[in-house]
Amino acid sequence: MLPLHRGPSSINWPIIWGAKQTGLTIFWPDDGLDEGEILLQKQIDILPDDTLGTLYFDKIFPAGVSATLEAIDLIRSGEAPKIPQDETKATYESWCRRANAEIDWSRSATEVYNLIRGCNPQPGAWTTLDGEEVQIFDCELTAGTGRFGRVCAIDDTSFTINSGLGGIRISRVRIGKSGKINSAEFIRDKKIELGRRFGT
């Protein structure tokens, strides 16, 4: 919500940074990037299991439709405000691209989890297995043991990779440019075993 998170990936980054709230802003455009005077704002909660997809489609998009109608009514009535943004609080983040989405398994499990959520479905947080790119989508925080980036648990529907201070239980992935598959299929096809290493 402006003046925070100016830039083209303003939905990704709050999730990645672990924010509990974000929002949307309708503003009067000027020559700057997201710098115009504010007409109205709506605050939106980010739940622990929200992804880029759920946050946008389930929350921000419908709130944006409602806010747009509200803004039109304010403009028609001549009561639309023009509130200057507080430049002392302004932040800017660029595109969230593939280079930003590589998983570092030595980071805390919470940081890894937030990265995966903030990149789901695009650009897709990724790691490697035997030099092949694996994107991770559906996952949850869990306990982890052993070395960073190693598989520490396997069950019928998921596998867990150890990270800092916890693990990531993974239930849906994509290999290379193929379609998304559930982890049961991935475990079978790639012969995933305890101790298997992901990442470099």
N, C-alpha and C positions, 0 to 999 in steps of 0.2 A: 504494500500500500504506500503510495507516494507520500513523502519523497524517498522512502526506502526502495531499494531494488529497482532502480531505473535500468532500462535495458531490455533486450529482446527475449530473455529467458527468465522473466520475473516470477514464474510459477515454479520452475525447477529449484532455483537457489534457496528459497526459504525452507523447503523440505530438506535439501542437502545440508544446510547449516543447522538443522534441528529446531527450527522455529515452531512454536506452538500456535501462532496466529499469522495470518496474512490478510489480504483484502484486495479490493478493487477500487480504482479511482476513475471518475469521469471528470475530465478537466478541459479547460479552454486551451487549445493548442497554440503554441508560439513557435519561434524558430529553434528552440532548444529541444533536446531529447527528453521527453517526459517532464518538462519543466514548467508547463503552463499553470495558470491559476486553477485551483480546485473548485469544482462545482458541487460534487458530493462524493462520499466514500462509504464503503460497506466493509465491515470487518468480518473475517471468516476464520473459523477455528481449523487448525490442522490436527487431525487425530493421529495417534501413534501408528496406525496401519494405513493411513492415506498414502496414495501414490500420486505422481503427476496426473495420471489418468483420472483417478477418482476425484481428486481435488478440483480439476478443471470441469469435467463433465457433470459431476454430481453436485458441485457447490458453486464454483465461480461462474460457469456459464449461465445457470438459471438465475443466480443473483445479479449477473450482468444484464440480463433481459429486463428484470424488474427495475434495476437501477436506471437503465436507459429510459424506460417509460416514465419513471419518476422525474428524471432530468428534463424530459420533453415538457412535462407538465409545469415544472418550475420555470423553464424558458418562456413558455406560452403565457404564464401569469406575470412575467416580468420580475419574478422573485428569485431568479437563479443567482446564487452568490458567486463571487470571484475572490477566493481566499488564497493569498500568496503561499507558496510552499516555503517551508523552513529550510533554507539552504544549508544550515549548520548540521542538519540531520540527514542530508542527502547521501545516498550510496549508489554506486553503479556496478553492475556485473554484466559482462559480455555474454555471448552465446554459450550455452552449455552444450559442448560438442563431444565427439568421441574421445578426444584427448583428455577431457575432464572426467571421463566416466570409467577410467581404468581403476580396478579395485586394488588397493594396497592392503594385503591381509595382515600386515603388522599394525595397522591402525586399529582403534578400538572397535569392538563389534557394533557398538551404537553408531559410530561414524560410517562404517561399511553399510550397515542397514539403511541409514538415511540416504546414502549415495544411491543405493539400489532403488529405493522408493522414489527419489527425486528424478531418476532417469528412466522410470518405467511408465510409459512404453518407449519414450524417446529421450536421449539417443541410445539407451540401453546400457546399463553398467556391465562391464565385461572383465573377464580374466582369461587365462589360457590354460589349456591342458595338452601337454605334449606338443606345444607350439601352435595349437589350433585355438582360435578365439571361441569363447563360450560366454554368451550373454545370460545374465541372471535376472529373473523377473519376480516370480512369487516366492516369498521367503518370510522368515520370522526370526526374531532373536531367541537364542537358547543358550544352554551351557556349552562350553567348549573345553577341550583338553589337548595337550600335545603342542606340536610346532605350528607356527603360523602357516596358513595356506594348505594344511593337510586335512584330509578327510578323517573326522574323528567319530562319526556315527553314521549308520545306514539303517533304514527300515524299508518297509514295503513301498512307501510313497515319497521318500525324501532321503537326502543325504546332508550331512552337516560338515561345514568347513570351519576349522578353528581360526579365530582372529584374536585380536587383543582383548582380554577381559571378557571373553565369551565366544559364542559360535553363531554361525548363520545356517539355519535349517532351510534348505532349498527344495522347492517343489515344482518349479517350472523354469526351463532354460531354452536357449536357442544356440545351435552349433553353426558357426559361420553364417552363411546367407540362407540357411534352410528355415523352415517354419518352427514355431515354438513347440516343444514337446514336454510331457510331464517327466518328472525325475525318475519314475519307475522305468520308463523306456530308456532314458539316458544311462541309468545305472547298468541296465542289461546290455545295451549296445556298446558302451565304452568300458565294460567290465570294471566298474568302479569298486575299489576295495579300500579298507581302512588303511590310512597312511598315504593314499594317493595324493600327489602334490598338484596344486593349482597355482598359477602365477609364476613369476620368475624369482 
